[in-house]
Amino acid sequence: MWAEWRNWSGSVTAKPAAIERPRDEAELQALVMQAAKVRVVGAGHSFMPLCATDGLLLQLGDLEDDLTVAEDGRSVWAPAGWPISKLTEALWAKGFSLINQGDIDKQAIAGAVSTATHGTGRTLGSLATAAEAFRLVLAGGDVVECDRTREPELFEAARLSLGMLGVVTRIRLKVLPAYRLKETIWRQSLSKTFEEWDALADAHRHVEFFHFPYSEHVNMKTLDVVEAGESAPPGELEDTVFQAVCDLAAAWPRTAPTLQRMLTRAIRSSERAGPAGRIFPSERAVRFEEMEYEIPAAAGPDALKAAMQLVRDRRWPIIFPFEFRTVAADDIWLSPMNGRDCVSISFHQYAKMPWREAFAGVEQVFQAAGGRPHWAKRHTLTSADVLRLYPDAPKWGAVRKRVVPGAKFLNDHLAELFAFSL
């Protein structure tokens, strides 16, 4: 038994029987074939126990592979174990950029795709919507490639699989010619933000805002394509200050509302520009827990207002802001954005402070608004909920049963959540 494994926030732990870092596909095939239980981990950025296992835990960062441009010239075959940061730098060197990405780039690309991780943009979908093909090692060690014409049902299921179909080693992703972005940040009132939201979402390629629930203002952020520009990323002082503020709130929770308002005022208007892959992400050094729900776009503003009011009424000492983004609809079977344009509302709390009571209360608000959770972030769905919320879940379950008889790629959490697929 190996030493205890922990996720990024420290709230999920496991004691795998073995942790292996295969160097090539043949070694990976042998490991998978011999193991009774297998899970794969990247950066450990899931707040749910997706990677926890008492079996074999695989890390694919050392798997020998390289980025290759596909024959169509508009997509690339990417090593699934690479972190997004490594992928975006390699893409830039070849003259490409991802269509969209989130504000954290530490995750392994396979994990980000397999959980429908996303950025913001009214017309832009999750990373999973860019996937055009997958290469997987199946339960018996066999290797298969799937796309819309080869094994099309497996491809559809693999677009969001939570790692339950096999070990993904390569993903073919649609990309764009390399482009630059300009980030603009400013502060304005929450009321003005909701009045202008539709216009802002239409006017900018990307728009989002951060709202501390005890404040009446938000910190706006837009990203737009520019022809030129290169500026340095923000300094580390912001994270140092925020860490100190979080520790102060942990020691004296009653100060949280005052500290929130102070933080809102402290964020200054700013601009920076550069290659898209360097502008999308922000440094997130302060550890937190997170819940995120994808809510029908029209219901988003009222859901945020209700969640904010609940935090105020219960006087919960939340020190992180809500994050409010847009995400386009898709047709992926298990995607939270399946069939509907959404707003994404993320609710965070400092990892050293209590979060369960507040998350439970706010989750009820988000569920009442018709929300579906991000699979890798805190939620309380049951197998019955999955069948109720995802009309295509039975199709996904049928493919899993056919491709992976048994539960080699499931753990206790996933076996309970997807009991209908066993």
C-alpha positions as CSV (number, residue, x, y, z in Angstrom):
1,M,0.0,0.0,0.0
2,W,1.4,3.4,-1.0
3,A,1.3,6.5,1.1
4,E,-1.9,8.4,1.3
5,W,-2.9,10.3,-1.9
6,R,-4.6,13.7,-1.6
7,N,-6.3,15.9,-4.1
8,W,-5.3,19.6,-4.7
9,S,-7.6,21.0,-1.9
10,G,-6.7,18.3,0.6
11,S,-10.3,17.1,1.2
12,V,-10.2,13.9,-0.8
13,T,-7.8,11.1,0.3
14,A,-7.1,7.6,-0.8
15,K,-4.6,4.8,-0.3
16,P,-4.0,3.2,-3.6
17,A,-2.5,-0.3,-3.8
18,A,0.0,1.1,-6.3
19,I,0.8,4.4,-8.1
20,E,2.4,3.9,-11.5
21,R,3.8,6.3,-14.1
22,P,4.1,4.2,-17.4
23,R,6.6,5.4,-19.9
24,D,5.0,4.0,-23.1
25,E,1.8,2.5,-24.3
26,A,2.9,-1.1,-24.0
27,E,3.7,-0.7,-20.3
28,L,0.4,1.0,-19.8
29,Q,-1.5,-1.8,-21.5
30,A,0.2,-4.4,-19.3
31,L,-0.6,-2.4,-16.1
32,V,-4.3,-2.0,-17.1
33,M,-4.7,-5.6,-18.1
34,Q,-3.2,-6.9,-14.8
35,A,-5.1,-4.6,-12.4
36,A,-8.5,-5.3,-10.9
37,K,-9.3,-1.6,-10.4
38,V,-7.9,1.4,-12.2
39,R,-8.2,5.1,-11.9
40,V,-6.2,7.9,-13.6
41,V,-5.2,11.1,-11.9
42,G,-3.8,14.3,-13.4
43,A,-3.4,17.4,-11.2
44,G,-5.9,16.2,-8.6
45,H,-8.1,19.3,-9.2
46,S,-11.3,17.4,-8.8
47,F,-13.1,18.2,-5.5
48,M,-15.2,15.0,-5.8
49,P,-13.5,11.6,-5.2
50,L,-13.3,10.9,-9.0
51,C,-9.6,9.7,-8.7
52,A,-9.8,8.0,-5.3
53,T,-9.1,4.3,-5.4
54,D,-7.7,1.4,-3.4
55,G,-6.5,-0.2,-6.6
56,L,-4.1,1.1,-9.3
57,L,-3.7,4.8,-9.6
58,L,-2.1,5.9,-12.9
59,Q,-0.3,9.1,-13.7
60,L,0.3,9.7,-17.5
61,G,2.5,12.7,-17.4
62,D,5.6,10.6,-18.3
63,L,3.9,8.7,-21.2
64,E,6.1,9.1,-24.3
65,D,4.2,11.1,-26.9
66,D,4.2,14.4,-28.7
67,L,1.8,16.9,-30.2
68,T,1.0,16.2,-33.8
69,V,-1.1,18.2,-36.3
70,A,-3.9,16.1,-37.8
71,E,-4.3,15.7,-41.5
72,D,-7.1,18.2,-41.7
73,G,-4.8,21.0,-40.5
74,R,-7.5,22.2,-38.1
75,S,-7.1,19.7,-35.3
76,V,-4.2,18.2,-33.3
77,W,-3.5,14.9,-31.6
78,A,-2.6,15.8,-28.0
79,P,-1.1,13.6,-25.3
80,A,-4.0,13.1,-22.8
81,G,-1.7,13.3,-19.8
82,W,-0.2,16.7,-20.6
83,P,-1.3,19.6,-18.4
84,I,-3.3,22.2,-20.3
85,S,-0.4,24.7,-19.7
86,K,2.1,22.4,-21.6
87,L,-0.5,21.8,-24.4
88,T,-1.1,25.5,-25.0
89,E,2.6,26.3,-25.2
90,A,3.2,23.5,-27.6
91,L,0.2,24.6,-29.7
92,W,1.5,28.2,-29.8
93,A,4.9,27.0,-31.1
94,K,3.1,25.3,-33.9
95,G,0.8,28.3,-34.7
96,F,-2.4,27.2,-32.9
97,S,-4.5,28.0,-29.9
98,L,-7.3,26.2,-28.1
99,I,-10.7,27.5,-29.0
100,N,-11.5,28.2,-25.4
101,Q,-10.2,27.2,-21.9
102,G,-10.9,27.9,-18.3
103,D,-9.0,30.1,-15.8
104,I,-6.9,27.2,-14.4
105,D,-4.5,25.4,-16.7
106,K,-2.9,22.9,-14.3
107,Q,-5.4,20.0,-15.1
108,A,-4.4,17.2,-17.4
109,I,-6.2,17.6,-20.7
110,A,-7.9,14.2,-20.5
111,G,-9.4,15.1,-17.1
112,A,-10.5,18.5,-18.3
113,V,-12.2,17.0,-21.4
114,S,-13.7,14.1,-19.6
115,T,-15.4,16.3,-17.1
116,A,-16.6,19.0,-19.6
117,T,-14.4,21.7,-17.9
118,H,-15.0,25.0,-19.6
119,G,-14.2,28.7,-19.8
120,T,-16.7,31.4,-20.6
121,G,-18.3,32.7,-23.8
122,R,-21.9,32.8,-24.9
123,T,-21.2,31.0,-28.2
124,L,-18.4,28.7,-26.8
125,G,-18.7,25.2,-25.4
126,S,-16.7,23.2,-23.0
127,L,-13.3,21.6,-23.8
128,A,-15.2,18.4,-24.5
129,T,-17.0,20.0,-27.5
130,A,-13.6,20.4,-29.2
131,A,-12.8,16.7,-29.0
132,E,-12.9,15.0,-32.4
133,A,-11.4,11.6,-31.6
134,F,-10.0,9.5,-28.7
135,R,-7.3,6.8,-28.3
136,L,-8.1,4.5,-25.3
137,V,-6.6,1.5,-23.6
138,L,-9.6,-0.7,-22.7
139,A,-10.0,-3.1,-19.7
140,G,-8.3,-6.0,-21.4
141,G,-5.4,-4.0,-22.5
142,D,-6.6,-3.5,-26.1
143,V,-6.1,-0.2,-27.8
144,V,-8.9,1.4,-29.8
145,E,-9.4,4.8,-31.6
146,C,-12.9,6.2,-32.0
147,D,-14.4,9.2,-33.7
148,R,-17.7,10.0,-35.4
149,T,-17.2,7.3,-38.1
150,R,-15.1,4.7,-36.3
151,E,-16.9,3.3,-33.2
152,P,-19.2,6.3,-33.1
153,E,-21.2,5.2,-30.0
154,L,-17.9,4.8,-28.1
155,F,-16.9,8.2,-29.3
156,E,-20.1,9.8,-28.1
157,A,-19.8,8.2,-24.7
158,A,-16.1,9.1,-24.4
159,R,-16.7,12.8,-24.9
160,L,-17.6,13.0,-21.2
161,S,-16.8,9.7,-19.5
162,L,-15.2,10.6,-16.2
163,G,-12.6,8.0,-17.0
164,M,-15.0,5.1,-16.8
165,L,-14.5,3.7,-20.3
166,G,-10.8,3.1,-20.3
167,V,-7.5,5.0,-20.1
168,V,-7.4,7.9,-22.6
169,T,-3.9,8.3,-24.0
170,R,-4.5,10.7,-26.9
171,I,-7.3,13.2,-27.9
172,R,-7.7,14.9,-31.2
173,L,-8.9,18.4,-30.5
174,K,-10.2,21.1,-32.8
175,V,-8.0,24.2,-32.6
176,L,-7.8,27.7,-34.1
177,P,-4.9,29.6,-35.7
178,A,-2.9,31.2,-32.9
179,Y,-4.5,34.3,-31.5
180,R,-3.9,36.8,-28.8
181,L,-6.3,38.1,-26.1
182,K,-6.6,41.3,-24.1
183,E,-7.9,41.0,-20.6
184,T,-9.8,43.9,-19.1
185,I,-10.8,44.0,-15.4
186,W,-12.9,46.7,-13.7
187,R,-15.3,47.2,-10.8
188,Q,-19.0,48.1,-11.1
189,S,-22.2,47.7,-9.2
190,L,-24.1,44.3,-9.2
191,S,-27.3,46.0,-10.3
192,K,-25.6,47.6,-13.3
193,T,-24.0,44.3,-14.2
194,F,-27.4,42.6,-14.4
195,E,-28.9,45.4,-16.4
196,E,-26.1,45.2,-18.9
197,W,-25.4,41.5,-18.8
198,D,-27.0,40.5,-22.2
199,A,-25.2,43.4,-23.9
200,L,-21.9,42.5,-22.3
201,A,-22.2,38.8,-23.2
202,D,-22.9,39.7,-26.8
203,A,-20.2,42.4,-27.1
204,H,-17.3,40.3,-25.8
205,R,-15.9,36.9,-26.8
206,H,-15.6,36.2,-23.1
207,V,-17.2,37.9,-20.1
208,E,-17.5,36.9,-16.5
209,F,-17.7,38.5,-13.1
210,F,-16.7,37.8,-9.5
211,H,-19.1,38.8,-6.7
212,F,-18.4,38.7,-3.0
213,P,-21.8,38.0,-1.5
214,Y,-21.6,40.7,1.2
215,S,-20.7,43.4,-1.4
216,E,-22.9,45.4,-3.7
217,H,-20.2,45.5,-6.4
218,V,-18.6,43.0,-8.8
219,N,-15.2,42.6,-10.4
220,M,-15.8,42.3,-14.2
221,K,-13.5,40.5,-16.6
222,T,-13.6,40.5,-20.3
223,L,-11.3,38.8,-22.9
224,D,-11.3,39.9,-26.5
225,V,-9.1,39.0,-29.5
226,V,-6.4,41.5,-30.4
227,E,-3.9,41.6,-33.2
228,A,-0.9,42.5,-31.0
229,G,0.1,42.9,-27.5
230,E,2.4,41.4,-24.8
231,S,2.3,42.3,-21.2
232,A,3.5,40.6,-18.1
233,P,1.2,38.6,-15.9
234,P,0.1,40.1,-12.5
235,G,2.6,39.9,-9.7
236,E,2.4,37.5,-6.8
237,L,1.4,40.2,-4.3
238,E,-2.3,39.5,-5.0
239,D,-2.1,35.9,-3.9
240,T,0.0,36.8,-0.9
241,V,-2.5,39.4,0.3
242,F,-5.5,37.1,-0.4
243,Q,-3.8,34.2,1.5
244,A,-3.4,36.6,4.5
245,V,-7.0,37.7,4.3
246,C,-8.3,34.1,4.1
247,D,-6.2,33.2,7.2
248,L,-7.6,36.2,9.0
249,A,-11.2,35.1,8.2
250,A,-10.4,31.6,9.3
251,A,-9.2,32.9,12.7
252,W,-12.1,35.4,13.1
253,P,-15.0,34.3,10.9
254,R,-17.1,37.3,11.9
255,T,-14.8,39.6,9.9
256,A,-15.6,37.9,6.6
257,P,-18.3,40.4,5.4
258,T,-15.9,43.4,6.1
259,L,-13.0,41.6,4.5
260,Q,-15.1,40.8,1.4
261,R,-16.0,44.4,0.9
262,M,-12.3,45.4,1.4
263,L,-11.2,42.8,-1.2
264,T,-13.8,44.1,-3.8
265,R,-12.5,47.6,-3.4
266,A,-8.9,46.5,-3.5
267,I,-9.1,45.0,-7.0
268,R,-8.0,47.7,-9.4
269,S,-8.9,48.2,-13.1
270,S,-6.2,46.6,-15.2
271,E,-5.4,45.4,-18.7
272,R,-3.0,42.8,-20.1
273,A,-2.5,41.1,-23.4
274,G,-0.6,38.2,-24.9
275,P,-1.0,34.7,-26.4
276,A,-4.4,33.2,-25.6
277,G,-3.0,30.3,-23.6
278,R,-1.2,32.7,-21.3
279,I,-4.1,35.1,-20.8
280,F,-6.9,32.6,-20.1
281,P,-5.5,31.3,-16.9
282,S,-5.1,33.1,-13.5
283,E,-2.8,31.9,-10.7
284,R,-4.8,30.1,-8.0
285,A,-2.4,29.5,-5.2
286,V,-4.8,29.8,-2.3
287,R,-6.5,26.4,-1.7
288,F,-10.3,26.2,-1.7
289,E,-13.3,23.9,-2.0
290,E,-15.7,24.5,-4.9
291,M,-19.2,23.7,-6.1
292,E,-20.3,24.7,-9.5
293,Y,-23.7,24.4,-11.2
294,E,-24.6,25.0,-14.8
295,I,-28.0,26.7,-14.8
296,P,-30.4,27.6,-17.7
297,A,-29.2,31.0,-18.9
298,A,-32.4,32.8,-18.3
299,A,-32.6,31.6,-14.7
300,G,-29.0,32.5,-13.8
301,P,-29.3,36.0,-12.5
302,D,-32.1,35.1,-10.1
303,A,-30.3,32.0,-8.9
304,L,-27.2,34.1,-8.0
305,K,-29.4,36.7,-6.2
306,A,-31.1,34.0,-4.2
307,A,-27.8,32.3,-3.3
308,M,-26.3,35.6,-2.3
309,Q,-29.3,36.4,-0.1
310,L,-29.1,33.0,1.5
311,V,-25.4,33.5,2.4
312,R,-26.3,36.9,4.0
313,D,-29.4,35.6,5.8
314,R,-27.4,32.7,7.3
315,R,-24.3,34.9,8.0
316,W,-22.0,32.2,6.6
317,P,-18.4,33.4,6.7
318,I,-17.7,33.0,3.0
319,I,-14.4,34.7,2.0
320,F,-14.3,33.7,-1.7
321,P,-16.5,35.3,-4.4
322,F,-19.2,33.7,-6.6
323,E,-18.0,33.3,-10.2
324,F,-20.6,33.9,-13.0
325,R,-19.9,32.8,-16.6
326,T,-21.7,31.8,-19.8
327,V,-21.4,28.5,-21.6
328,A,-23.0,27.4,-24.9
329,A,-25.3,24.4,-25.2
330,D,-24.0,21.1,-26.5
331,D,-25.2,17.6,-27.4
332,I,-22.8,15.5,-25.2
333,W,-24.8,12.8,-23.4
334,L,-23.5,13.5,-19.9
335,S,-22.8,17.2,-20.3
336,P,-24.3,19.6,-17.8
337,M,-24.8,21.9,-20.8
338,N,-26.7,19.3,-22.8
339,G,-29.5,20.9,-24.8
340,R,-29.4,24.3,-23.3
341,D,-27.3,27.5,-23.1
342,C,-26.2,28.0,-19.5
343,V,-24.7,30.3,-17.0
344,S,-22.1,28.7,-14.7
345,I,-22.1,29.8,-11.1
346,S,-19.2,28.7,-9.0
347,F,-19.3,28.9,-5.2
348,H,-16.0,28.6,-3.3
349,Q,-14.8,28.6,0.3
350,Y,-11.3,28.7,1.7
351,A,-10.1,25.1,2.3
352,K,-9.3,25.8,6.0
353,M,-12.8,27.0,6.7
354,P,-16.1,25.1,7.1
355,W,-17.9,24.7,3.8
356,R,-20.4,21.8,4.0
357,E,-23.4,23.7,5.5
358,A,-23.1,26.6,3.1
359,F,-22.6,24.3,0.1
360,A,-25.7,22.3,1.0
361,G,-27.8,25.4,1.3
362,V,-26.6,27.0,-2.0
363,E,-26.9,23.7,-3.8
364,Q,-30.6,23.6,-3.1
365,V,-30.9,27.1,-4.6
366,F,-29.1,26.0,-7.8
367,Q,-31.0,22.8,-8.1
368,A,-34.3,24.6,-7.7
369,A,-33.2,26.8,-10.7
370,G,-32.8,23.7,-12.9
371,G,-29.1,23.4,-12.5
372,R,-26.8,20.4,-13.2
373,P,-23.4,20.2,-11.4
374,H,-19.9,20.2,-12.8
375,W,-19.0,16.5,-12.2
376,A,-15.6,17.3,-10.7
377,K,-16.9,19.9,-8.2
378,R,-18.9,19.4,-5.0
379,H,-22.4,18.0,-5.5
380,T,-24.8,15.5,-3.9
381,L,-26.4,13.8,-6.9
382,T,-27.6,10.2,-6.7
383,S,-27.9,7.7,-9.5
384,A,-31.7,8.5,-9.7
385,D,-30.8,12.2,-10.1
386,V,-28.5,11.4,-13.0
387,L,-31.2,9.5,-14.8
388,R,-33.7,12.3,-14.1
389,L,-31.3,15.2,-15.2
390,Y,-29.7,13.5,-18.2
391,P,-32.1,12.0,-20.7
392,D,-29.2,10.4,-22.6
393,A,-27.7,8.7,-19.6
394,P,-29.2,5.3,-20.4
395,K,-27.5,5.4,-23.8
396,W,-24.2,6.2,-22.1
397,G,-24.7,3.4,-19.7
398,A,-25.4,0.9,-22.5
399,V,-22.1,1.8,-24.1
400,R,-20.2,1.4,-20.9
401,K,-21.7,-2.0,-20.3
402,R,-20.7,-3.1,-23.8
403,V,-17.2,-1.7,-23.8
404,V,-16.2,-2.4,-20.2
405,P,-18.0,-5.4,-18.7
406,G,-17.7,-5.1,-14.9
407,A,-16.4,-2.1,-13.0
408,K,-12.6,-2.0,-13.6
409,F,-12.6,1.8,-14.2
410,L,-15.0,2.7,-11.4
411,N,-14.5,3.5,-7.8
412,D,-17.0,3.5,-5.0
413,H,-18.2,7.0,-5.7
414,L,-18.7,6.4,-9.4
415,A,-20.3,2.9,-8.9
416,E,-22.9,4.5,-6.6
417,L,-23.5,7.5,-8.9
418,F,-23.7,5.4,-12.1
419,A,-25.3,2.3,-10.6
420,F,-27.7,2.1,-13.6
421,S,-24.7,1.4,-15.9
422,L,-23.6,-1.7,-13.9
